[in-house]
């Protein structure tokens, strides 16, 4: 009966959500672990006239770490005067800084102050030489048969950023500043800073900044600009904008702790009219500069050094050594240029084929001519031969004729079988 028919089984839908995850989101952690374990290196060069506070600023930047290690001689607060020691040669100071388990091998390269030269026209020379020598050493390490050295942090001595100190004159850039920055800007990430900004009022700083920016633009000096990428998030875009708005950074350096009326202790410079705080963003751009150098843009500065500045040095150097690359590699590939190139190639091919055909034709003609000449000669030869024979026969007949006319029998007795006469029969 229909009542006994089996019911279709109820299908239960099993819903599952993926609880685990594939795992590549962990990649940043891997990088982080690797980078912290290995540590990283950063090479900073400071450059500018003597007495502009280069040493003081570097000390202020990496304050505790460098001083604790006693590597940077502090020249702070000795007052400006002849007794201030001047940087007369390029010096290298390296310190290992550690912060929350992250190790940084910081190298600060101090360059000679320009005031120390009698002729300042070539003040840029030793600095550029030094920067290029570092590129060259790296190139040598790259070209060495074993390149394990490259993994060593100490091998990379390339300058990742150059702080150029501008005297706070309040007017405009000096010719020497323009010359030096022009020479260096293709080889380093150039970051101009206005030294001792505490000697100018806020208004003066702003006007001076505008002048310096205009001068830099006018002379085609390429200062470091953060790269803009499509994938940048809003924070990065803001950071980059702020960075560009502050350029050139007006900085104040000091390691002196000053006690403010409220009891707060700050690093700064004390004046009768008040205290300029180094670490206060309203007082100077020191904090912005440090943030950018250390926190936000260090990696980008290093990338640009390796991928743009060093690469162009490397290409120039290798080309100068006569190592060339297929020129087409450097050509910008536009569709039109490509078509034109293809057309030229095709034409060249046609011309080559035509030439080959002409050659083959000329060769065939020459061969034919040679054959014709040969058969002509043969014909001539045969003709000559026949003519000679005929001549001979003619002579013989003539002789016969003479003999017949003279009456002598011409019958010759031959001893051949048929020609034998049997006279006796
Ligand atoms: P360097 O020759 O460029 O390395 O200059 P130093 O760092 O030796 O500084 C020279 C002098 O300038 C020292 O007496 C410092 O105290 C002073 N100085 C350094 N930084 C500043 C600053 O930001 N403002 C002022 N007013 N003086 C500074």
Boltz pocket constraint, residues with backbone or C-beta under 6 A from the ligand:
constraints:
  - pocket:
      binder: B
      contacts: [[A, 48], [A, 49], [A, 50], [A, 51], [A, 52], [A, 53], [A, 54], [A, 55], [A, 56], [A, 57], [A, 75], [A, 76], [A, 77], [A, 78], [A, 79], [A, 80], [A, 84], [A, 85], [A, 86], [A, 87], [A, 113], [A, 195], [A, 196], [A, 197], [A, 198], [A, 199], [A, 251], [A, 252], [A, 253], [A, 254], [A, 269]]
      max_distance: 6.0
